[in-house]
Amino acid sequence: MKQFHSLLILVTLLFCTVSVVLASQMDEALQAFQAGDLPNAIEIWSEEATGGDREAQYILGTLYLEGTGVSPSYSETIKWFQASAEQGYALSQNALASMYFFGRGVPKDQTLATSWWLLAAEQGISESQNNLAVAYRDGDGVPQDPQAAIMWFKKAAFQRDVEAMISLGGVYHQEGDSEMAYVWWSIASSGGDETAKKNVEILNSRLTPDEIESAQAIAKKILYRFNE
């Protein structure tokens, strides 16, 4: 299960928004952040978050979670993630789900966590897709459902999420489809993942030459799709 890596997502969000047309206040906050003027950036984000800007709410929640420029506060983190998530902001939905799943600042509630992950997963957040798939695989917060796990792992895997590829291969293997397990483990191993390489080596001794050839052909098609 992936945990929410808040600072990384925050920085990614900020730098990805440079090329987007922003409201002047949010643009000013970003410029202040990039210039190292965190107090000014936080003041602007606080004003925008209070005014209902969902991205500012997410950023503010992240700062309170990490204690960056402010005193760490789970209550403020939850407050701002919740406000943003309720406005449909996928990154906040993903973050809020993790807070509930691990019981950080709120009572642990895996059912509520999976409901928020579902909303973010439907918007294409690969981390949410992966975590939702894990929940379905293990029966955490949702009924255990290998086929639902496969569906969500596959969505994340097609976004080049290596952890999802390995887990997808694992579910296929558990369900008796070692050929498809080989497919996804070989794709993950092509990027250098050592766990996937070891799994492929094991299956090389268990599958027939025809099965291996078939799996390699499927993997080649998927890799070609990745490189289009």
LINNOR-V324545 format. One record per pair of residues at least 12 apart in sequence whose ideal C-beta (glycine too) atoms are under 7 Angstrom apart, sorted by sequence separation. I is the first residue (numbers start at 0). J is the second residue. If there is no record, write none. Layout:
i=I j=J
i=I j=J
This chain:
i=17 j=29
i=28 j=40
i=31 j=43
i=63 j=75
i=64 j=76
i=99 j=111
i=100 j=112
i=135 j=147
i=136 j=148
i=168 j=180
i=171 j=183
i=16 j=29
i=63 j=76
i=99 j=112
i=135 j=148
i=44 j=58
i=45 j=59
i=80 j=94
i=81 j=95
i=116 j=130
i=117 j=131
i=152 j=166
i=153 j=167
i=184 j=198
i=185 j=199
i=28 j=43
i=44 j=59
i=80 j=95
i=116 j=131
i=152 j=167
i=168 j=183
i=184 j=199
i=13 j=29
i=27 j=43
i=28 j=44
i=60 j=76
i=63 j=79
i=96 j=112
i=99 j=115
i=132 j=148
i=135 j=151
i=167 j=183
i=168 j=184
i=80 j=98
i=113 j=131
i=149 j=167
i=152 j=170
i=181 j=199
i=13 j=32
i=24 j=43
i=60 j=79
i=96 j=115
i=132 j=151
i=164 j=183
i=165 j=184
i=59 j=79
i=60 j=80
i=95 j=115
i=96 j=116
i=131 j=151
i=132 j=152
i=41 j=62
i=77 j=98
i=113 j=134
i=149 j=170
i=181 j=202
i=24 j=46
i=25 j=47
i=148 j=170
i=149 j=171
i=164 j=186
i=165 j=187
i=180 j=202
i=24 j=47
i=56 j=79
i=57 j=80
i=60 j=83
i=92 j=115
i=93 j=116
i=96 j=119
i=128 j=151
i=129 j=152
i=132 j=155
i=164 j=187
i=145 j=170
i=177 j=202
i=181 j=206
i=56 j=82
i=57 j=83
i=92 j=118
i=93 j=119
i=128 j=154
i=129 j=155
i=161 j=187
i=25 j=52
i=41 j=68
i=56 j=83
i=77 j=104
i=92 j=119
i=113 j=140
i=128 j=155
i=156 j=183
i=165 j=192
i=41 j=69
i=76 j=104
i=77 j=105
i=112 j=140
i=113 j=141
i=177 j=205
i=178 j=206
i=25 j=54
i=145 j=174
i=161 j=190
i=165 j=194
i=177 j=206
i=185 j=214
i=25 j=55
i=38 j=68
i=53 j=83
i=73 j=103
i=74 j=104
i=89 j=119
i=109 j=139
i=110 j=140
i=125 j=155
i=165 j=195
i=168 j=198
i=181 j=211
i=185 j=215
i=37 j=68
i=48 j=79
i=57 j=88
i=60 j=91
i=73 j=104
i=84 j=115
i=93 j=124
i=96 j=127
i=109 j=140
i=120 j=151
i=129 j=160
i=132 j=163
i=161 j=192
i=178 j=210
i=182 j=214
i=186 j=218
i=53 j=86
i=57 j=90
i=89 j=122
i=93 j=126
i=125 j=158
i=129 j=162
i=133 j=166
i=181 j=214
i=185 j=218
i=189 j=222
i=54 j=88
i=57 j=91
i=60 j=94
i=93 j=127
i=129 j=163
i=132 j=166
i=136 j=170
i=53 j=88
i=56 j=91
i=89 j=124
i=125 j=160
i=178 j=213
i=182 j=217
i=186 j=221
i=178 j=214
i=182 j=218
i=186 j=222
i=53 j=91
i=9 j=58
i=9 j=61
i=5 j=61
i=5 j=64
i=6 j=65
i=5 j=65
i=159 j=225
i=12 j=90
i=8 j=90
i=5 j=94
i=3 j=93
i=3 j=94
i=3 j=97
i=2 j=97
i=2 j=101
i=1 j=126
i=1 j=129
i=1 j=130
i=0 j=130
i=0 j=133
i=1 j=162
